[in-house]
Amino acid sequence: MDLGLKDKVVVISGAAGHPGSIGEVMLRALAREGAIPAVVDRNARGFGYVEELQAQGIDAHFAQTDVTEPEQMAAAVKQIVGKYGRIDAVINNVGVNDGVGLEGSLDDFMYSLKLNMVSYWLLVKHCFPYLKESKGNVLNIGSKVGYTGQGNTSGYAAAKGGVLALTREWAVDFVKYGMRSNAIIIAESYTPAYDTWIRGLENGEAKLKSITNRIPLENRMTTPEEIANTALFLISDLASHTTGQHVFVDGGYVHLDRALLTQA
């Protein structure tokens, strides 16, 4: 399906993760649709990803940026606009479930908020003038933790709850400009980071099975590709009257009847 994203400049944060991470998979999906991905990430891995795409004749840009630093975020957007002259969509994809709970320090808690929520606000703030010109839109990548909690991760939970609120706040702000704001909510997706966590557990395979048994649809995790497909649809004009929505891409994990579980 042609999503109409060809030559659209899409600023995406957190897309320089390991191969198979949600951001990296979204980056590849954008490139396949003919969009121009502009990656904002602190990891130098982004240079390699963009060089690889450019070698295939695909236009892309990498702005190495610490997303918690306001000056760097402003400079990244200025760099992107200086190269392309426009911004058509923003995908906020930064997220680190860092385990900063009540026993953590205030500094660690505040940093978690800066990384997982304030960075979203910073990127949209600096892209906003250009999004107004293009009647563009924003997509925030959220987490079930913002709805359900998880335990011992106060910083991440607070940040992701804030992202959900910002999604709807921005939808209100955007109405008069003909713009949209939405969020995808992820529950269990088998990314490289998830794999590292499972492998670090003494009973990793048993833990993984206990989790997948609790995912109603097909008793499996959501793939990064499925998340990317939904993301591209939501930033496209095919979703032109969808705004202020929290779209769960989770196999029914959060909402469906617990009676569907395959085992207790």
LINGICOR-V502295 format. One record per residue. RES is the residue in one letter. PHI is phi in degrees with one decimal (999 if undefined). Layout:
((RES	PHI) (RES	PHI))
This chain:
((M	999) (D	-82.4) (L	-86.1) (G	71.3) (L	-97.2) (K	-57.9) (D	66.8) (K	-79.6) (V	-86.2) (V	-114.5) (V	-82.4) (I	-130.1) (S	-92.0) (G	66.4) (A	-103.9) (A	-108.6) (G	-73.1) (H	-63.3) (P	-53.1) (G	95.3) (S	-71.8) (I	-60.4) (G	-64.1) (E	-64.5) (V	-66.8) (M	-64.7) (L	-57.8) (R	-63.4) (A	-65.2) (L	-60.0) (A	-63.0) (R	-64.0) (E	-82.9) (G	86.8) (A	-73.0) (I	-108.1) (P	-78.1) (A	-116.6) (V	-89.2) (V	-119.9) (D	-161.6) (R	-84.5) (N	-82.2) (A	-64.1) (R	-55.7) (G	-61.7) (F	-60.9) (G	-64.8) (Y	-61.6) (V	-68.5) (E	-61.6) (E	-63.5) (L	-65.4) (Q	-62.9) (A	-65.4) (Q	-92.4) (G	82.8) (I	-102.0) (D	-75.1) (A	-160.2) (H	-143.5) (F	-124.9) (A	-114.0) (Q	-67.1) (T	-149.4) (D	-83.6) (V	-70.3) (T	-89.4) (E	-104.9) (P	-56.1) (E	-64.3) (Q	-67.7) (M	-65.8) (A	-61.7) (A	-65.9) (A	-63.3) (V	-65.8) (K	-60.7) (Q	-64.1) (I	-66.0) (V	-66.6) (G	-62.3) (K	-84.1) (Y	-109.5) (G	77.9) (R	-161.8) (I	-139.4) (D	-105.0) (A	-159.7) (V	-126.8) (I	-115.4) (N	-86.9) (N	-123.7) (V	-69.9) (G	-171.6) (V	-132.3) (N	-79.0) (D	-92.0) (G	66.8) (V	-86.6) (G	-103.2) (L	-68.5) (E	-90.3) (G	-78.3) (S	-85.9) (L	-61.6) (D	-60.0) (D	-66.8) (F	-63.0) (M	-65.8) (Y	-65.6) (S	-60.1) (L	-64.1) (K	-61.6) (L	-71.3) (N	-93.1) (M	-137.2) (V	-61.2) (S	-60.4) (Y	-63.8) (W	-62.6) (L	-61.1) (L	-65.4) (V	-67.3) (K	-55.6) (H	-78.0) (C	-86.2) (F	-53.3) (P	-58.8) (Y	-82.7) (L	-64.3) (K	-63.0) (E	-65.8) (S	-93.5) (K	53.5) (G	-81.4) (N	-149.8) (V	-122.5) (L	-125.6) (N	-103.2) (I	-93.8) (G	-110.2) (S	-140.6) (K	-57.8) (V	-59.8) (G	-67.4) (Y	-100.9) (T	-100.4) (G	71.5) (Q	-146.0) (G	105.7) (N	59.1) (T	-146.0) (S	-55.9) (G	-62.0) (Y	-63.8) (A	-62.5) (A	-63.7) (A	-64.2) (K	-71.3) (G	-65.1) (G	-64.5) (V	-61.5) (L	-63.3) (A	-66.8) (L	-62.1) (T	-55.6) (R	-79.5) (E	-60.5) (W	-68.4) (A	-57.6) (V	-66.8) (D	-57.3) (F	-82.1) (V	-52.2) (K	-70.1) (Y	-104.2) (G	69.2) (M	-108.3) (R	-130.6) (S	-143.9) (N	-140.8) (A	-136.8) (I	-104.2) (I	-107.6) (I	-105.0) (A	-108.0) (E	-118.4) (S	-132.8) (Y	-84.8) (T	-100.4) (P	-56.2) (A	-65.4) (Y	-65.4) (D	-60.8) (T	-61.5) (W	-62.9) (I	-61.7) (R	-67.2) (G	-83.0) (L	-89.9) (E	-64.5) (N	-113.4) (G	-55.7) (E	-64.0) (A	-66.2) (K	-62.9) (L	-61.0) (K	-64.2) (S	-65.2) (I	-73.6) (T	-64.9) (N	-63.5) (R	-100.7) (I	-99.6) (P	-56.4) (L	-82.0) (E	70.6) (N	47.9) (R	-146.3) (M	-78.5) (T	-70.2) (T	-84.9) (P	-56.8) (E	-64.7) (E	-66.6) (I	-66.6) (A	-62.1) (N	-60.6) (T	-67.7) (A	-60.0) (L	-65.7) (F	-61.8) (L	-68.3) (I	-86.4) (S	-87.7) (D	-71.5) (L	-67.5) (A	-108.7) (S	-64.7) (H	-118.9) (T	-113.0) (T	-151.2) (G	71.8) (Q	-102.0) (H	-105.9) (V	-99.2) (F	-87.0) (V	-113.4) (D	-147.4) (G	62.9) (G	83.1) (Y	-59.1) (V	-82.6) (H	-107.3) (L	-77.2) (D	-56.9) (R	-62.8) (A	-64.1) (L	-78.7) (L	-62.1) (T	-76.7) (Q	-155.4) (A	-69.4))
